[in-house]
């Protein structure tokens, strides 16, 4: 298979574009670098296309490697016909390739192989060739006690095993039946007998059926988790009318054996062989294949959702370089306090005990006010964990009692803060600081710059995925790492303030080189120009080329060093300066003037129109941050518990997670509410991400509150219906018993357990 042609076809681009991108990738270029600085070479492939290209390149190369091994194996057996070779060379998936290889794949000693060794293959061939033969009669001539065939019955059974194995290894038949069952098959689940109480969280699946190709990813993953925990039995049925579909599939197998007139003795025997081949061989294999297909598709979708949510979270608006107090709420253990300056440097820590059992409310207010005043705090960042609303009220009282203080309080997600606190990175950063206080530092910094702080945490610990521990961990890590890399490079990094954790996400920089950059900076002071980076140990020419465009030097020798213009393109800027007669400082930020320039006038053999256009845009807003303007949601005063909610209330909240069935929103009552997809917009939408993103501030209406089960239904519609009329009625599984809503895990910043599916059909009365 021609990999270049195949990828070009899939991406609907020219083969030359794919070939150019593949060459760059093979030379060590990264996706962010190629997308940003090699547009002329690839014909303008963007980062999304390049990521897909990179993934498919790996898959198709593995496919070709496997193809080579298979062709060699069959050729060594002397069984590689021209037709078979053409079929293998044309196989576009690993599944089809393995189907074709199945008859030739070295395998354990099967019943069919034993029958062949007993000399029964001629009997199988004879019955297939002449349907008028009487099986019991012809089988008599194959009795051979020395080979283990003592009677005609054993001879016929051996012949049947040979034919059944041939049928089960027929690639075309497998493909036809596999697709038939994918379209018509029904997945059924039932609780394991005697485990009803233990499996309560899977109650929705105690008696559940749904067309296999329609099962959404979160339900599929819930089914497989229930099976893996030995709480659910799951099975595939060929169709709702199980028996009729089995018979139809048997007839497909019979047609493959050219059975037309079962009045003939051999055809009667072959019809039974076809039935057994379907039941014992084919259906068993296809059942496993389709469950694997469902699981893999569900995992890919779950990984896509996680990656999308992570991207939104990382690219959330930064509050900016302001002195910030971080509060890590706690009830019994106290509220941990940390203050960082505008650059994120830790200034002071403390612990206050405003809540039970100490109840030092007034003393805590005094302590916070003193710290805020002394360190001129602009922002107070409050973690959204246990005790968050109580701590938020404490800070509100600080504002109320100390009107001379001017600061803004904001509740932020503290997901992953505890993971960071106990990490090796945090220990290196704050070796003398208690673990419990490191979380407060992280909470403060993630308000200043979410991206710079969250890159220190394993993406899987940030908590914006569903069933993240059930999916392929290698695929998940690769996908999330790509998201982090793309986000960091899209924003750019201040090389004079960035941590090692942030620098190592920059295109071309390894962890060791990032450590060397920080060490060089600590020893020699701040970088004043990009050329100095070449003096960093082990930062070679290739790494410099890949990284330098994404590294920013603020207030340095050259204003362009603070921009996304790559040093290799500085001559283009010099040409613009020469043509306009303006200095670089006069050009920067002059939007109306720059938009009046014709980019085509500054192209040359090295830099085409895409690059020159990018340069002019960068000069308009040098070092522009693609992230949105910072805004904060204000939780409504007096609404602190789920019991405070009433249908019809209009509240502000923060989207904490987006799933395929809707979005979860923190409205400040310690229990996220769910906006079902049907209530995300006034018009129909297929994907919740078309309406909201993780971290977005939204205004919602409370539809319904179920205090007993801690369920909150919300709406973003302009005129939502309230109460019982608002109960969600999405498409249901084929078995009505599946409508029961299972008891689910608490849906805060992370979707866990089987609650994702439960909440997608929440609030049934």
SVG drawing of the C-alpha trace seen along z (x, -y; Angstrom):
<svg xmlns="http://www.w3.org/2000/svg" viewBox="-45 -56 72 106">
<polyline fill="none" stroke="black" stroke-width="0.4" points="0.0,0.0 1.2,-3.5 1.1,-5.2 1.3,-8.7 -1.5,-8.2 -3.8,-6.6 -3.3,-9.4 -3.8,-12.0 -7.1,-10.4 -8.3,-10.3 -7.3,-13.9 -8.6,-15.1 -5.3,-16.8 -2.6,-16.5 -0.1,-13.7 2.7,-16.3 1.4,-17.9 1.5,-14.6 4.9,-13.7 6.4,-17.0 4.9,-16.6 6.1,-13.1 9.6,-14.1 9.6,-16.9 8.4,-14.5 11.0,-11.9 13.6,-14.6 12.6,-15.3 10.3,-18.3 7.4,-18.6 3.7,-19.1 3.6,-22.6 6.7,-23.7 5.5,-22.3 2.0,-23.9 3.4,-27.3 6.6,-27.7 6.5,-25.3 3.2,-26.3 4.7,-26.7 6.3,-23.3 3.1,-21.4 0.7,-23.6 -0.9,-25.0 -1.7,-21.8 -2.9,-22.8 -2.1,-21.2 -5.3,-19.1 -4.6,-17.7 -1.0,-17.1 -1.9,-15.3 -4.2,-13.0 -1.5,-12.5 1.0,-11.6 -1.4,-9.1 -2.3,-7.5 1.3,-7.4 2.2,-5.3 -0.8,-3.0 -0.2,-2.5 3.5,-1.9 2.8,0.8 0.2,2.2 2.8,2.4 5.4,4.0 2.9,6.6 2.0,7.1 5.6,7.8 5.8,10.4 2.6,12.1 3.7,12.2 7.0,13.7 5.4,16.3 2.9,17.5 5.6,17.5 7.8,19.7 4.9,22.1 4.7,22.2 1.1,21.0 1.3,17.4 -0.9,17.3 -1.1,14.1 -4.7,13.5 -3.8,13.9 -0.8,11.6 -3.0,9.0 -5.6,9.3 -3.0,9.0 -1.3,6.0 -4.7,4.3 -5.8,4.8 -6.5,1.4 -7.0,2.5 -5.2,4.8 -8.5,6.7 -8.8,7.6 -5.1,8.4 -5.3,10.8 -8.5,12.4 -6.5,13.1 -3.6,14.6 -5.8,16.8 -5.7,20.0 -1.9,19.8 -1.1,18.6 0.8,21.1 -1.6,22.3 -1.9,24.9 -2.9,28.5 -6.7,28.1 -9.3,30.8 -9.2,30.1 -5.4,30.5 -5.7,33.9 -8.3,34.9 -6.0,34.0 -3.2,36.1 -5.7,39.0 -6.1,38.7 -9.7,37.3 -9.2,34.2 -10.0,36.2 -13.3,37.2 -14.2,33.6 -13.3,32.7 -15.3,35.6 -18.5,34.5 -18.0,30.9 -17.5,32.0 -20.3,34.6 -23.5,33.9 -25.1,37.2 -22.7,39.2 -24.1,40.9 -21.8,39.6 -22.1,42.7 -21.3,44.9 -18.3,43.1 -16.9,42.5 -16.5,46.3 -13.6,46.2 -11.7,43.8 -11.8,45.9 -8.2,46.5 -7.8,47.6 -4.1,47.0 -4.7,43.3 -7.5,43.1 -10.5,43.4 -12.4,46.4 -15.8,45.9 -17.6,43.9 -19.0,41.5 -15.5,40.5 -14.5,40.1 -17.4,37.8 -16.7,35.8 -13.2,35.2 -14.3,34.2 -16.8,31.8 -14.0,30.2 -11.9,29.6 -14.8,27.9 -15.8,25.8 -12.2,24.6 -12.1,23.6 -15.4,21.7 -14.2,19.9 -11.1,18.8 -12.9,17.4 -12.0,13.7 -14.8,12.6 -17.4,14.5 -16.1,13.2 -16.2,9.6 -19.8,10.0 -21.1,11.6 -19.2,9.2 -20.7,6.2 -24.2,7.8 -24.0,8.3 -22.6,4.8 -25.6,3.4 -28.2,5.8 -26.7,7.1 -28.0,6.2 -25.9,6.0 -27.5,7.4 -26.4,7.1 -27.7,8.7 -26.5,8.5 -24.5,11.5 -26.8,13.6 -26.5,12.8 -24.6,9.6 -27.5,7.2 -26.6,5.2 -22.9,5.1 -23.7,4.0 -26.1,1.2 -24.1,-1.4 -24.8,0.6 -28.5,0.9 -29.2,-0.7 -27.7,2.4 -29.4,5.2 -31.6,5.9 -30.4,3.8 -30.4,4.2 -29.4,1.8 -28.2,2.0 -24.5,2.5 -23.7,-0.1 -25.8,-2.7 -24.3,-2.3 -22.6,-5.6 -19.1,-5.5 -20.0,-6.2 -22.6,-3.4 -20.2,-1.0 -17.4,-1.7 -19.9,-1.3 -20.8,2.1 -17.2,3.3 -16.4,1.9 -19.3,3.9 -18.1,7.0 -14.5,6.5 -15.6,6.1 -17.6,9.4 -20.9,7.6 -22.4,7.8 -22.7,10.5 -22.8,9.0 -23.7,10.9 -24.2,10.2 -27.4,11.3 -27.6,11.3 -30.7,9.3 -33.9,8.6 -35.4,11.7 -32.5,13.8 -33.5,17.1 -34.6,15.7 -31.3,13.9 -29.3,17.0 -31.1,18.9 -30.4,16.1 -26.7,16.2 -26.7,19.9 -28.2,19.5 -25.3,17.1 -22.8,19.8 -24.8,22.4 -24.7,20.3 -21.0,20.1 -20.9,23.9 -23.3,23.7 -26.0,25.7 -29.1,25.6 -31.0,28.9 -30.9,30.5 -32.7,33.6 -29.3,34.8 -27.6,36.8 -24.3,34.9 -26.1,31.6 -28.1,32.5 -24.9,33.3 -23.3,30.1 -26.3,28.0 -25.7,29.3 -22.0,28.5 -22.9,24.9 -25.2,24.6 -22.5,25.8 -19.8,23.7 -21.9,20.6 -22.8,21.5 -19.4,22.8 -16.8,21.1 -18.1,17.9 -20.4,16.5 -18.0,17.0 -15.2,15.2 -17.5,12.4 -18.9,11.9 -15.3,11.3 -14.4,9.1 -17.5,6.8 -17.1,6.4 -13.5,5.4 -14.6,3.0 -17.2,1.5 -14.7,1.1 -12.0,-0.4 -14.4,-2.8 -15.7,-3.8 -12.2,-4.3 -11.2,-6.5 -14.3,-8.6 -13.6,-8.9 -10.0,-9.9 -11.3,-12.5 -13.7,-13.9 -10.9,-14.0 -8.5,-15.7 -11.1,-18.3 -11.9,-19.2 -8.2,-19.3 -7.6,-21.7 -10.3,-24.0 -9.0,-23.9 -5.4,-24.6 -6.4,-27.5 -8.7,-29.0 -8.3,-32.8 -5.4,-33.7 -5.9,-36.3 -2.5,-37.6 0.6,-38.7 -1.0,-39.9 -0.2,-39.2 -2.4,-36.3 -3.5,-34.6 -4.3,-30.9 -6.7,-29.3 -6.9,-25.5 -10.1,-25.0 -10.4,-22.5 -12.8,-22.1 -11.1,-20.2 -7.6,-20.6 -7.8,-24.3 -7.5,-26.5 -4.1,-26.5 -2.9,-30.0 -0.2,-30.8 0.7,-34.2 2.6,-34.5 3.9,-37.6 3.1,-38.7 5.7,-36.3 4.4,-33.3 7.2,-33.4 6.1,-32.2 6.1,-34.9 4.5,-33.5 2.3,-30.6 0.0,-30.2 -2.8,-28.1 -6.1,-29.4 -8.9,-27.6 -12.1,-29.5 -14.3,-26.3 -15.2,-23.6 -13.9,-22.5 -11.8,-25.6 -14.2,-28.2 -11.6,-31.0 -13.7,-33.0 -12.8,-36.5 -9.2,-35.7 -9.0,-34.2 -10.6,-37.3 -8.0,-39.4 -5.1,-37.2 -6.2,-37.3 -6.8,-41.0 -3.3,-41.6 -1.7,-39.4 -3.7,-40.9 -2.8,-44.4 0.9,-43.7 1.5,-41.9 -0.9,-44.1 -2.9,-41.1 -5.0,-41.7 -6.6,-38.3 -7.8,-35.6 -8.0,-32.1 -10.2,-29.7 -10.1,-26.0 -13.5,-24.4 -13.1,-21.4 -14.6,-20.6 -15.2,-23.8 -15.1,-26.0 -18.3,-27.9 -17.6,-28.4 -14.1,-29.7 -15.7,-31.9 -18.0,-33.4 -15.0,-34.0 -13.3,-36.0 -16.5,-37.9 -16.5,-38.9 -13.0,-40.2 -14.2,-42.5 -17.2,-43.5 -15.2,-44.3 -12.2,-45.8 -13.6,-48.1 -10.2,-49.7 -9.0,-46.4 -9.5,-46.1 -9.2,-42.6 -11.2,-40.1 -12.1,-36.6 -12.5,-33.7 -13.3,-30.0 -11.2,-27.8 -11.0,-24.1 -8.4,-22.4 -8.4,-19.2 -4.9,-17.7 -3.6,-20.1 -3.1,-17.3 -1.3,-15.2 1.1,-18.1 1.6,-18.6 3.0,-15.1 4.9,-15.1 8.7,-15.0 8.4,-18.2 6.8,-20.0 9.4,-18.6 12.1,-20.0 10.4,-23.4 9.5,-23.6 11.8,-21.2 11.2,-22.9 7.5,-23.5 4.9,-21.1 3.0,-19.0 -0.3,-20.4 0.7,-24.0 2.0,-23.2 -1.6,-22.8 -2.4,-26.4 0.5,-27.6 -0.8,-25.6 -4.3,-27.1 -2.9,-30.6 -0.8,-30.1 -3.4,-28.3 -5.5,-31.5 -2.6,-33.6 -1.9,-31.3 -3.7,-28.0 -1.5,-26.6 1.8,-27.3 0.6,-25.6 -1.4,-22.7 1.4,-21.4 3.1,-20.4 0.3,-17.8 -0.2,-14.5 -3.1,-15.4 -4.9,-12.2 -5.1,-13.7 -6.7,-17.0 -10.1,-15.3 -11.9,-16.3 -12.3,-12.8 -14.8,-10.0 -13.8,-6.4 -10.2,-7.5 -8.7,-4.5 -10.7,-2.1 -9.2,-3.2 -5.9,-2.3 -3.4,-4.2 -0.8,-4.5 -3.2,-6.0 -4.6,-8.3 -1.2,-9.5 -0.1,-10.1 -3.3,-12.1 -3.1,-14.2 0.6,-14.9 -0.2,-16.1 -2.9,-18.5 -0.5,-19.9 2.2,-20.4 -0.2,-22.1 -1.6,-24.4 1.8,-25.4 3.2,-26.2 0.0,-28.1 0.4,-30.4 4.2,-30.7 6.6,-30.6 8.5,-33.4 11.9,-31.8 12.9,-34.0 10.1,-32.9 9.0,-29.5 9.5,-26.4 11.1,-23.2 7.7,-21.6 6.5,-24.3 9.7,-24.5 9.8,-20.8 6.5,-21.1 8.0,-23.5 8.6,-22.1 12.0,-20.5 12.9,-20.8 13.5,-17.7 13.3,-17.6 17.1,-17.6 17.6,-20.6 14.8,-22.4 16.6,-21.9 19.8,-23.2 17.9,-26.4 16.7,-27.0 20.2,-26.3 21.8,-28.6 19.3,-31.3 19.9,-31.0 23.7,-31.1 23.9,-33.9 20.7,-35.9 17.8,-36.6 18.2,-36.0 18.3,-39.3 18.0,-37.8 17.2,-34.5 20.7,-34.0 21.9,-33.4 19.9,-30.2 22.5,-28.6 24.9,-28.8 22.8,-26.5 24.4,-23.0 22.9,-20.3 20.6,-22.8 21.8,-22.1 20.9,-23.6 17.9,-21.3 16.4,-21.9 17.0,-25.7 15.2,-25.7 12.2,-23.8 11.9,-25.7 13.0,-29.3 9.9,-30.6 7.8,-29.5 10.1,-31.1 9.6,-34.7 12.1,-37.2 10.2,-40.2 11.9,-43.6 15.0,-42.2 17.5,-43.6 15.2,-42.9 11.4,-43.5 10.9,-40.6 12.2,-38.2 9.0,-38.8 6.9,-37.7 6.1,-34.5 8.2,-35.6 10.9,-33.0 14.5,-34.3 14.9,-32.7 12.3,-35.1 13.8,-38.3 15.1,-39.2 11.5,-39.5 10.8,-42.1 14.0,-43.9 12.7,-44.1 9.4,-45.6 11.4,-48.1 13.4,-49.0 10.4,-49.4 8.4,-51.5 11.1,-53.6 9.8,-52.8 11.7,-51.3 10.6,-48.1 9.3,-49.8 7.2,-52.2 5.8,-49.2 4.7,-47.1 1.0,-47.4 0.2,-49.7 -2.7,-47.7 -4.2,-50.1 -0.8,-50.7 0.3,-47.0 -3.1,-46.0 -2.4,-48.4 0.7,-46.5 0.6,-43.9 2.1,-40.7 3.0,-39.6 5.5,-42.4 7.7,-40.8 7.7,-37.2 10.9,-35.5 12.2,-32.0 12.3,-31.1 9.2,-32.7 5.9,-32.6 2.6,-34.4 1.4,-32.3 4.5,-33.1 4.6,-36.8 0.9,-37.1 1.6,-35.5 4.4,-37.9 2.3,-41.0 -0.4,-39.7 2.2,-39.1 3.5,-42.6 0.0,-43.9 -0.2,-42.2 3.3,-41.0 3.2,-38.0 -0.6,-38.0 -2.2,-35.5 -4.8,-33.3 -6.6,-32.8 -9.8,-34.7 -10.1,-37.6 -10.3,-36.7 -13.8,-36.7 -15.1,-35.2 -18.4,-33.7 -20.1,-35.1 -22.0,-32.5 -25.3,-33.9 -25.2,-34.9 -27.2,-32.7 -27.2,-29.8 -24.6,-27.5 -26.3,-24.1 -28.4,-21.9 -31.4,-22.5 -31.1,-26.3 -32.0,-25.6 -35.4,-26.0 -36.7,-25.5 -36.6,-28.7 -33.6,-30.2 -31.2,-31.8 -27.5,-31.4 -24.0,-31.8 -21.7,-28.8 -18.5,-27.3 -18.5,-24.4 -16.4,-21.7 -16.8,-18.9 -18.3,-18.3 -19.5,-14.8 -21.3,-13.5 -24.6,-13.8 -24.3,-17.2 -22.2,-19.5 -21.6,-19.6 -21.7,-23.0 -20.4,-24.2 -23.0,-26.6 -21.5,-26.8 -23.5,-24.2 -20.8,-21.4 -22.7,-19.3 -22.4,-20.0 -25.6,-20.3 -26.2,-18.7 -27.2,-20.5 -28.5,-17.7 -27.6,-18.2 -31.3,-18.9 -31.1,-22.0 -27.8,-23.4 -29.3,-25.5 -32.6,-26.7 -31.7,-24.8 -30.7,-21.2 -27.0,-20.4 -25.2,-17.1 -22.1,-17.8 -22.3,-19.6 -18.9,-21.2 -20.7,-23.3 -22.4,-25.1 -20.0,-25.1 -16.4,-24.5 -14.7,-23.3 -13.9,-26.3 -16.5,-28.6 -18.7,-30.9 -22.4,-30.2 -25.8,-31.4 -28.2,-28.6 -31.8,-28.1 -32.5,-25.4 -35.0,-23.0 -35.3,-20.4 -33.7,-19.4 -33.6,-15.9 -32.1,-16.4 -32.2,-12.7 -30.1,-11.6 -28.1,-14.9 -29.2,-15.5 -29.6,-19.0 -31.0,-19.6 -30.1,-22.8 -30.9,-24.5 -29.3,-27.2 -32.4,-27.6 -33.9,-31.0 -37.3,-29.7 -36.8,-26.4 -39.8,-24.4 -39.6,-23.7 -40.6,-20.8 -41.9,-17.5 -42.2,-18.7 -38.5,-19.3 -37.6,-15.7 -35.2,-14.5 -36.4,-11.9 -33.5,-11.1 -33.4,-8.0 -33.7,-4.9 -32.2,-1.4 -34.5,1.2 -35.3,2.7 -37.6,0.5 -36.0,1.7 -32.9,-0.2 -34.6,-3.4 -33.9,-3.0 -31.3,-5.6 -28.4,-4.0 -26.9,-5.4 -23.9,-7.4 -20.7,-8.9 -20.5,-12.6 -20.1,-14.5 -17.7,-17.2 -14.6,-18.1 -14.3,-14.6 -16.8,-12.2 -16.3,-8.8 -18.1,-5.5 -21.3,-4.8 -22.9,-8.1 -22.2,-9.5 -24.8,-7.2 -27.1,-7.6 -27.1,-11.4 -27.7,-11.3 -31.1,-10.0 -31.6,-11.7 -34.7,-12.7 -37.1,-10.1 -40.1,-10.2"/>
</svg>
